[in-house]
């Protein structure tokens, strides 16, 4: 009887152990299944996050590239405008220089100077005219033609044409450089802007 009870207990224990093993295997299988589901869910979530991060990174790169290209374009435009401005100023300076040279060699230079003298609205007394170096005689003739009795200085000045007028109180620079430089620069800039732009 002892053996029978022992066998019964053994069988009962074996059945219990077998039941426990089956339950454990079921739970392990369920846990493995849940683990795989959770793993896939996390992988999917991670993949979504990765795509989101990649997309965000790509957007930032594209925006940064646009900013850099925009800045480069603006710098290029500024460089081109600066080059154009330098060329424009050079062209103006060359044009003015050429105009001064042509004016100082004009066949009717005496008439031009006489016209300048006629426009002087000051009394003849106390006015001294300093002629351009090399143009002393033509300046003297132009004053005579303009019927002006200014004093002609025996000292000439280093200008390309025209004259300097001096009184006790005033000095007027009627050199071609000043007249053309100041009066024509603005007009030349406007004309060159029209041509270039």
Secondary structure, 3 states (H helix, E strand, C coil): CHHHHHHHHHHHHHHHHHHHHHHHHHHHHHHHHHHHHHHHHHHHHHHHHHHHHHHHHHHHHHHHHHHHHHHHHHHHHHHHHHHHHHHHHHHHHHHHHHHHHHHHCCCCHHHHHHHHHHCCCCCCCCCEEEEECCCHHHHHHHHHHCCCCCEECCCCECCCCEEEEECCCCEEEEEHHHHHHHHHHHHHHHHHHHHHC
